[in-house]
Amino acid sequence: MTYDKSIFINGTWRDLKETETVYNPATLEPVAKVAYGGKAETEEAIAAALKAFKTWREMTGRERSGILYKAHELMLEDAERLGEILTTEQGKPLKEAIGEVKGAASFLLWYAEEASRTYGEWIPSSARSKRLLVIPQPVGVVGAITPWNFPASMITRKIAPALAAGCTVVLKPAPETPLSAIEIVRILEKAGMPSGVVNLVTGDAEAIGNTMLTSKDVRLITFTGSTEVGKHLMRESADHVKKLSLELGGHAPIIVFDDADIDKAVSLALASKFRNNGQTCICANRVYVHEAVKQTFNQKLTEKVAQLKIGDGLAEGTDLGPLINEQAVQKVQVHLEDAAAKGASIVSGGEKWNGGMAGHFYQPTILSEVTDDMLVMNEETFGPLMPVQTFRDEDVAVAKANDTDYGLAAYIFTETTSRAIRVAEKLEYGIVGVNDVFPAAAEAPFGGIKQSGVGKEGGHHGMDEFLEKKYVTIGMED
């Protein structure tokens, strides 16, 4: 792939003498070189976004929506090629990658529709001599920092509502996966996005991020990534009192009750845990199964896991691609060894996978007889390791599910409506799936509570993050 020019500032693509190499995590072969930008390029991008903001914000919502509609169409037309690029840089199976690209396009469509719906308010006044208005206005320049695990959908989920609201954007993609970001910006350019409205800087993650944080002209930082980095962003944003929209770490529980449809629970638990090889913030990290159905659940789960095919994401029939890097493999190994040392049983998997390939692979692994003191039950693994623990009492299962600093997503499997509602209300999570492990949708709010973040992405709620509410009071003559 050729990406000689990968930095996009004020409508112009640039190259730099200094570059960094993007590698395929399945083969460890170099894929492309991209420009290695830093503070200077980020400052230029912010200045371009600030200048463009003055005219972009004055466009009507309908005018902005036309560009987003066109970008949506272009992304769908090119979904297969974009999916191949995504798989090459990130590793996930091609069918998942194409699905992600289509999901990314859905956010462009949704916010194209929402661009004309930033309604204000006329508040009935308690005084006859006044009229009270609330006017929504765009925040300003947005710094968008996106992760490597969903390098397409995490971009559009952030920048589509920002653009629809009338904000301008400086985008910093993850260094591991900049190619999808470049392609998305090319699509926006082709769709007619004015110069300076969207700017892209690849390169030194720390320098780019710190420049966004210290600039008074960046009024909002939207970020998806670890809780540790999220806390750093909160601290460093204090000097300018920036708005923040943070989607941080998760530690999602699945509770399988004795009245659950076991076949459905097994299939969806497996799909949740091993999608993107466990490298998702909302994947099943802890599985609690009622003791009455433990044997059946474990047997069916083990049978299905044994059928999963590991390999290059571009190969036909691949279910599990590589992990993103060797550090990710080592974290899975550390969690496994800790659990085994504390008495857990390895039901399946439990080793690195080679298969004649050089990449970062690990077998899909199931653990039983796990206890609450194990690392795997207290930390986000971000890999193909599924611990299964049994329970007898509903309240105990809910208490264990809630016993974490995280609060992003949780899942329940039950066929009893009252139980589903009761437990969903008790779970301390921003997202709860009932007999469903795929909650993300362009039309719905996505985000966590506790140390899993602040703010929402998706739905009409996602627009609110990029809007300020201005209150106007008007004195009237008698």
VENVENSUL-V795205 format. One record per residue. N is the residue number from 1. RES is the residue in three letters. D_FIRST is the distance of its C-alpha to the first C-alpha in whole Angstrom. Layout:
[[N | RES | D_FIRST] [N | RES | D_FIRST]]
//
This chain:
[[1 | MET | 0] [2 | THR | 4] [3 | TYR | 7] [4 | ASP | 9] [5 | LYS | 12] [6 | SER | 12] [7 | ILE | 16] [8 | PHE | 18] [9 | ILE | 21] [10 | ASN | 24] [11 | GLY | 22] [12 | THR | 20] [13 | TRP | 16] [14 | ARG | 17] [15 | ASP | 15] [16 | LEU | 17] [17 | LYS | 18] [18 | GLU | 18] [19 | THR | 15] [20 | GLU | 14] [21 | THR | 12] [22 | VAL | 10] [23 | TYR | 12] [24 | ASN | 12] [25 | PRO | 16] [26 | ALA | 16] [27 | THR | 15] [28 | LEU | 15] [29 | GLU | 12] [30 | PRO | 10] [31 | VAL | 6] [32 | ALA | 6] [33 | LYS | 9] [34 | VAL | 10] [35 | ALA | 14] [36 | TYR | 17] [37 | GLY | 19] [38 | GLY | 23] [39 | LYS | 26] [40 | ALA | 26] [41 | GLU | 23] [42 | THR | 25] [43 | GLU | 28] [44 | GLU | 27] [45 | ALA | 25] [46 | ILE | 28] [47 | ALA | 30] [48 | ALA | 28] [49 | ALA | 29] [50 | LEU | 32] [51 | LYS | 33] [52 | ALA | 31] [53 | PHE | 33] [54 | LYS | 36] [55 | THR | 35] [56 | TRP | 33] [57 | ARG | 36] [58 | GLU | 38] [59 | MET | 36] [60 | THR | 38] [61 | GLY | 36] [62 | ARG | 36] [63 | GLU | 34] [64 | ARG | 31] [65 | SER | 31] [66 | GLY | 30] [67 | ILE | 27] [68 | LEU | 26] [69 | TYR | 28] [70 | LYS | 25] [71 | ALA | 22] [72 | HIS | 23] [73 | GLU | 23] [74 | LEU | 20] [75 | MET | 19] [76 | LEU | 21] [77 | GLU | 20] [78 | ASP | 16] [79 | ALA | 17] [80 | GLU | 15] [81 | ARG | 12] [82 | LEU | 12] [83 | GLY | 14] [84 | GLU | 11] [85 | ILE | 9] [86 | LEU | 12] [87 | THR | 13] [88 | THR | 10] [89 | GLU | 11] [90 | GLN | 15] [91 | GLY | 16] [92 | LYS | 18] [93 | PRO | 19] [94 | LEU | 17] [95 | LYS | 21] [96 | GLU | 21] [97 | ALA | 17] [98 | ILE | 18] [99 | GLY | 22] [100 | GLU | 20] [101 | VAL | 19] [102 | LYS | 22] [103 | GLY | 24] [104 | ALA | 22] [105 | ALA | 23] [106 | SER | 26] [107 | PHE | 27] [108 | LEU | 26] [109 | LEU | 28] [110 | TRP | 31] [111 | TYR | 31] [112 | ALA | 31] [113 | GLU | 34] [114 | GLU | 35] [115 | ALA | 35] [116 | SER | 38] [117 | ARG | 40] [118 | THR | 40] [119 | TYR | 44] [120 | GLY | 47] [121 | GLU | 50] [122 | TRP | 54] [123 | ILE | 56] [124 | PRO | 60] [125 | SER | 61] [126 | SER | 64] [127 | ALA | 66] [128 | ARG | 67] [129 | SER | 66] [130 | LYS | 62] [131 | ARG | 59] [132 | LEU | 56] [133 | LEU | 53] [134 | VAL | 49] [135 | ILE | 46] [136 | PRO | 43] [137 | GLN | 41] [138 | PRO | 37] [139 | VAL | 37] [140 | GLY | 35] [141 | VAL | 31] [142 | VAL | 29] [143 | GLY | 27] [144 | ALA | 25] [145 | ILE | 24] [146 | THR | 22] [147 | PRO | 21] [148 | TRP | 19] [149 | ASN | 20] [150 | PHE | 20] [151 | PRO | 17] [152 | ALA | 17] [153 | SER | 21] [154 | MET | 22] [155 | ILE | 21] [156 | THR | 23] [157 | ARG | 26] [158 | LYS | 26] [159 | ILE | 25] [160 | ALA | 26] [161 | PRO | 30] [162 | ALA | 30] [163 | LEU | 29] [164 | ALA | 31] [165 | ALA | 34] [166 | GLY | 33] [167 | CYS | 32] [168 | THR | 29] [169 | VAL | 26] [170 | VAL | 24] [171 | LEU | 21] [172 | LYS | 20] [173 | PRO | 18] [174 | ALA | 18] [175 | PRO | 16] [176 | GLU | 15] [177 | THR | 13] [178 | PRO | 12] [179 | LEU | 9] [180 | SER | 12] [181 | ALA | 14] [182 | ILE | 12] [183 | GLU | 12] [184 | ILE | 15] [185 | VAL | 16] [186 | ARG | 15] [187 | ILE | 17] [188 | LEU | 20] [189 | GLU | 20] [190 | LYS | 19] [191 | ALA | 22] [192 | GLY | 24] [193 | MET | 24] [194 | PRO | 27] [195 | SER | 25] [196 | GLY | 26] [197 | VAL | 26] [198 | VAL | 23] [199 | ASN | 21] [200 | LEU | 19] [201 | VAL | 19] [202 | THR | 16] [203 | GLY | 18] [204 | ASP | 21] [205 | ALA | 22] [206 | GLU | 26] [207 | ALA | 26] [208 | ILE | 24] [209 | GLY | 27] [210 | ASN | 30] [211 | THR | 29] [212 | MET | 29] [213 | LEU | 32] [214 | THR | 34] [215 | SER | 34] [216 | LYS | 37] [217 | ASP | 35] [218 | VAL | 33] [219 | ARG | 35] [220 | LEU | 33] [221 | ILE | 31] [222 | THR | 29] [223 | PHE | 28] [224 | THR | 27] [225 | GLY | 27] [226 | SER | 30] [227 | THR | 34] [228 | GLU | 34] [229 | VAL | 31] [230 | GLY | 33] [231 | LYS | 36] [232 | HIS | 35] [233 | LEU | 34] [234 | MET | 37] [235 | ARG | 39] [236 | GLU | 37] [237 | SER | 37] [238 | ALA | 41] [239 | ASP | 41] [240 | HIS | 40] [241 | VAL | 41] [242 | LYS | 38] [243 | LYS | 37] [244 | LEU | 35] [245 | SER | 33] [246 | LEU | 32] [247 | GLU | 31] [248 | LEU | 32] [249 | GLY | 32] [250 | GLY | 34] [251 | HIS | 36] [252 | ALA | 37] [253 | PRO | 40] [254 | ILE | 41] [255 | ILE | 44] [256 | VAL | 45] [257 | PHE | 49] [258 | ASP | 51] [259 | ASP | 52] [260 | ALA | 48] [261 | ASP | 46] [262 | ILE | 45] [263 | ASP | 43] [264 | LYS | 41] [265 | ALA | 41] [266 | VAL | 40] [267 | SER | 37] [268 | LEU | 36] [269 | ALA | 36] [270 | LEU | 34] [271 | ALA | 31] [272 | SER | 32] [273 | LYS | 32] [274 | PHE | 29] [275 | ARG | 26] [276 | ASN | 23] [277 | ASN | 25] [278 | GLY | 28] [279 | GLN | 25] [280 | THR | 27] [281 | CYS | 29] [282 | ILE | 32] [283 | CYS | 31] [284 | ALA | 35] [285 | ASN | 36] [286 | ARG | 39] [287 | VAL | 41] [288 | TYR | 45] [289 | VAL | 46] [290 | HIS | 50] [291 | GLU | 52] [292 | ALA | 54] [293 | VAL | 50] [294 | LYS | 49] [295 | GLN | 49] [296 | THR | 48] [297 | PHE | 45] [298 | ASN | 44] [299 | GLN | 44] [300 | LYS | 42] [301 | LEU | 40] [302 | THR | 40] [303 | GLU | 39] [304 | LYS | 36] [305 | VAL | 34] [306 | ALA | 35] [307 | GLN | 33] [308 | LEU | 30] [309 | LYS | 27] [310 | ILE | 25] [311 | GLY | 22] [312 | ASP | 18] [313 | GLY | 17] [314 | LEU | 15] [315 | ALA | 19] [316 | GLU | 21] [317 | GLY | 24] [318 | THR | 23] [319 | ASP | 25] [320 | LEU | 24] [321 | GLY | 21] [322 | PRO | 20] [323 | LEU | 22] [324 | ILE | 19] [325 | ASN | 21] [326 | GLU | 24] [327 | GLN | 26] [328 | ALA | 26] [329 | VAL | 27] [330 | GLN | 30] [331 | LYS | 31] [332 | VAL | 31] [333 | GLN | 33] [334 | VAL | 35] [335 | HIS | 36] [336 | LEU | 37] [337 | GLU | 39] [338 | ASP | 41] [339 | ALA | 42] [340 | ALA | 43] [341 | ALA | 45] [342 | LYS | 47] [343 | GLY | 48] [344 | ALA | 45] [345 | SER | 45] [346 | ILE | 41] [347 | VAL | 41] [348 | SER | 38] [349 | GLY | 35] [350 | GLY | 35] [351 | GLU | 33] [352 | LYS | 30] [353 | TRP | 28] [354 | ASN | 26] [355 | GLY | 26] [356 | GLY | 24] [357 | MET | 21] [358 | ALA | 21] [359 | GLY | 19] [360 | HIS | 22] [361 | PHE | 24] [362 | TYR | 27] [363 | GLN | 30] [364 | PRO | 31] [365 | THR | 34] [366 | ILE | 38] [367 | LEU | 40] [368 | SER | 44] [369 | GLU | 47] [370 | VAL | 45] [371 | THR | 47] [372 | ASP | 47] [373 | ASP | 47] [374 | MET | 43] [375 | LEU | 40] [376 | VAL | 38] [377 | MET | 41] [378 | ASN | 41] [379 | GLU | 37] [380 | GLU | 34] [381 | THR | 32] [382 | PHE | 29] [383 | GLY | 28] [384 | PRO | 30] [385 | LEU | 33] [386 | MET | 36] [387 | PRO | 40] [388 | VAL | 42] [389 | GLN | 46] [390 | THR | 49] [391 | PHE | 51] [392 | ARG | 54] [393 | ASP | 55] [394 | GLU | 53] [395 | ASP | 54] [396 | VAL | 53] [397 | ALA | 49] [398 | VAL | 49] [399 | ALA | 50] [400 | LYS | 48] [401 | ALA | 45] [402 | ASN | 46] [403 | ASP | 46] [404 | THR | 43] [405 | ASP | 42] [406 | TYR | 39] [407 | GLY | 40] [408 | LEU | 36] [409 | ALA | 37] [410 | ALA | 39] [411 | TYR | 40] [412 | ILE | 43] [413 | PHE | 44] [414 | THR | 48] [415 | GLU | 50] [416 | THR | 52] [417 | THR | 52] [418 | SER | 54] [419 | ARG | 52] [420 | ALA | 49] [421 | ILE | 50] [422 | ARG | 52] [423 | VAL | 49] [424 | ALA | 47] [425 | GLU | 49] [426 | LYS | 50] [427 | LEU | 46] [428 | GLU | 45] [429 | TYR | 41] [430 | GLY | 40] [431 | ILE | 38] [432 | VAL | 40] [433 | GLY | 39] [434 | VAL | 42] [435 | ASN | 41] [436 | ASP | 38] [437 | VAL | 35] [438 | PHE | 32] [439 | PRO | 34] [440 | ALA | 31] [441 | ALA | 31] [442 | ALA | 30] [443 | GLU | 34] [444 | ALA | 35] [445 | PRO | 36] [446 | PHE | 34] [447 | GLY | 35] [448 | GLY | 37] [449 | ILE | 40] [450 | LYS | 42] [451 | GLN | 39] [452 | SER | 36] [453 | GLY | 36] [454 | VAL | 37] [455 | GLY | 36] [456 | LYS | 35] [457 | GLU | 32] [458 | GLY | 32] [459 | GLY | 35] [460 | HIS | 37] [461 | HIS | 38] [462 | GLY | 34] [463 | MET | 35] [464 | ASP | 38] [465 | GLU | 36] [466 | PHE | 35] [467 | LEU | 38] [468 | GLU | 41] [469 | LYS | 45] [470 | LYS | 47] [471 | TYR | 51] [472 | VAL | 53] [473 | THR | 57] [474 | ILE | 59] [475 | GLY | 62] [476 | MET | 64] [477 | GLU | 68] [478 | ASP | 71]]
//
